[in-house]
Amino acid sequence: MGYSPERKAAVLKRMLPPDNMAIRQLAQEEGISEATLHKWQAEARGKGQLMPDADAGPEGWSSRDKFAAVLETQPHQTPFLITLGVILSMGLWTIAAVLGYLRLAMTAYALDHVFKWIGRVRRS
């Protein structure tokens, strides 16, 4: 039995936040086999669409899926969240390295000024 693209999209949307319907429940409500729903879900994932496992709950989602879910459910915050996503995707090690570099640079700058001051004091 063929389904229209509109019907597929509507059913797949129910798998996404905020509904997060489990495939088993969705199959019963829509009258579509679980195998078909799993196939549609896999196809959507293959196209890069966010398709977290509803059965896993948000605790089982990857950081990427959680971030994408927030973007899709909070479009008015998109610019802030995109920036936040870029920062978070850098990873904590990268952020720690940048902060460490900034601290080192500030220390070097301060030491440079101290040594220049010492040189001026010695000359006087």
Backbone torsions as a table, in degrees:
resi	resn	phi	psi	omega
1	MET	NA	126.8	-179.2
2	GLY	-88.7	143.9	178.1
3	TYR	-116.7	144.2	-180.0
4	SER	-70.4	153.8	176.7
5	PRO	-58.5	-33.2	179.1
6	GLU	-65.4	-41.7	179.1
7	ARG	-65.7	-43.4	177.6
8	LYS	-58.0	-46.8	-178.0
9	ALA	-62.3	-41.3	-179.8
10	ALA	-65.4	-40.7	-180.0
11	VAL	-69.5	-44.0	178.7
12	LEU	-61.8	-35.2	179.9
13	LYS	-61.5	-32.0	179.5
14	ARG	-71.5	-17.0	176.2
15	MET	-80.4	-15.9	-175.0
16	LEU	-92.5	164.4	172.9
17	PRO	-61.1	145.8	7.5
18	PRO	-88.6	-6.8	-177.1
19	ASP	-71.8	-48.5	180.0
20	ASN	50.0	46.4	-178.0
21	MET	-73.6	138.6	175.9
22	ALA	-69.7	146.7	-177.8
23	ILE	-59.6	-39.4	-179.7
24	ARG	-59.6	-47.5	-179.5
25	GLN	-67.2	-41.1	180.0
26	LEU	-64.1	-39.6	179.0
27	ALA	-62.1	-42.7	179.5
28	GLN	-65.5	-44.7	-177.3
29	GLU	-69.7	-36.6	-175.4
30	GLU	-92.4	-16.1	-178.1
31	GLY	73.1	30.8	178.9
32	ILE	-117.3	141.0	-176.9
33	SER	-65.8	152.0	177.8
34	GLU	-62.4	-37.1	179.7
35	ALA	-60.7	-42.0	178.9
36	THR	-64.1	-43.0	179.7
37	LEU	-64.8	-39.7	176.8
38	HIS	-63.6	-38.8	178.9
39	LYS	-64.5	-45.5	179.1
40	TRP	-62.3	-40.6	179.6
41	GLN	-63.0	-44.9	179.1
42	ALA	-63.5	-40.6	178.5
43	GLU	-63.2	-42.6	179.8
44	ALA	-64.4	-42.2	177.0
45	ARG	-62.3	-39.8	179.1
46	GLY	-61.8	-26.3	177.8
47	LYS	-89.9	4.1	177.4
48	GLY	87.9	9.3	-179.8
49	GLN	-79.2	144.5	176.0
50	LEU	-64.5	121.4	177.7
51	MET	-143.9	70.4	178.1
52	PRO	-67.1	155.5	176.8
53	ASP	-74.2	116.7	-178.8
54	ALA	-64.3	-32.8	-178.2
55	ASP	-66.4	-28.4	-177.6
56	ALA	-75.8	-27.1	-175.3
57	GLY	75.7	168.2	-177.7
58	PRO	-58.2	-27.1	179.7
59	GLU	-62.8	-29.9	-178.0
60	GLY	-91.6	-0.3	-178.8
61	TRP	-78.7	153.1	172.9
62	SER	-75.9	163.4	177.7
63	SER	-59.5	-37.1	-179.6
64	ARG	-63.8	-43.5	178.9
65	ASP	-65.8	-41.0	178.6
66	LYS	-62.0	-45.2	-179.4
67	PHE	-63.7	-43.2	178.9
68	ALA	-63.7	-37.0	178.8
69	ALA	-64.4	-41.0	178.2
70	VAL	-64.4	-42.5	178.8
71	LEU	-60.6	-40.7	-177.1
72	GLU	-73.7	-29.4	-177.3
73	THR	-95.3	-11.4	-179.1
74	GLN	-130.9	64.5	-174.5
75	PRO	-64.3	-24.8	-179.7
76	HIS	-70.6	-15.6	179.5
77	GLN	-103.8	13.1	-172.7
78	THR	-53.5	-50.1	-177.5
79	PRO	-59.4	-44.0	178.4
80	PHE	-62.1	-45.3	-176.1
81	LEU	-69.5	-32.7	176.4
82	ILE	-63.8	-44.8	178.1
83	THR	-61.3	-45.2	178.4
84	LEU	-60.8	-41.9	179.1
85	GLY	-62.1	-40.3	178.1
86	VAL	-63.8	-44.3	179.8
87	ILE	-62.9	-45.7	-179.0
88	LEU	-67.7	-33.5	-179.6
89	SER	-69.3	-20.5	176.6
90	MET	-64.8	-27.5	179.2
91	GLY	88.2	154.4	-177.5
92	LEU	-65.3	-34.3	-179.4
93	TRP	-64.9	-39.4	179.4
94	THR	-66.5	-43.9	179.1
95	ILE	-62.3	-43.4	179.1
96	ALA	-62.5	-39.0	179.1
97	ALA	-64.8	-42.5	179.0
98	VAL	-63.8	-45.4	178.7
99	LEU	-63.4	-39.5	177.0
100	GLY	-62.9	-41.8	178.4
101	TYR	-63.2	-43.3	179.8
102	LEU	-62.1	-40.3	178.4
103	ARG	-64.2	-42.9	178.9
104	LEU	-62.9	-43.2	-179.9
105	ALA	-63.8	-41.7	179.5
106	MET	-66.2	-38.8	178.6
107	THR	-65.0	-44.4	178.8
108	ALA	-62.3	-41.5	178.3
109	TYR	-61.7	-45.6	-179.9
110	ALA	-65.2	-42.9	179.1
111	LEU	-63.1	-38.2	178.3
112	ASP	-59.1	-44.6	178.6
113	HIS	-67.1	-37.1	177.8
114	VAL	-63.8	-45.5	-179.8
115	PHE	-65.2	-37.9	176.2
116	LYS	-64.0	-40.3	179.1
117	TRP	-65.0	-43.3	178.4
118	ILE	-60.6	-41.9	179.1
119	GLY	-62.6	-39.4	178.8
120	ARG	-67.7	-39.6	-179.2
121	VAL	-65.5	-40.8	-179.4
122	ARG	-65.7	-37.1	-178.1
123	ARG	-71.1	-25.9	-176.0
124	SER	-83.1	NA	NA
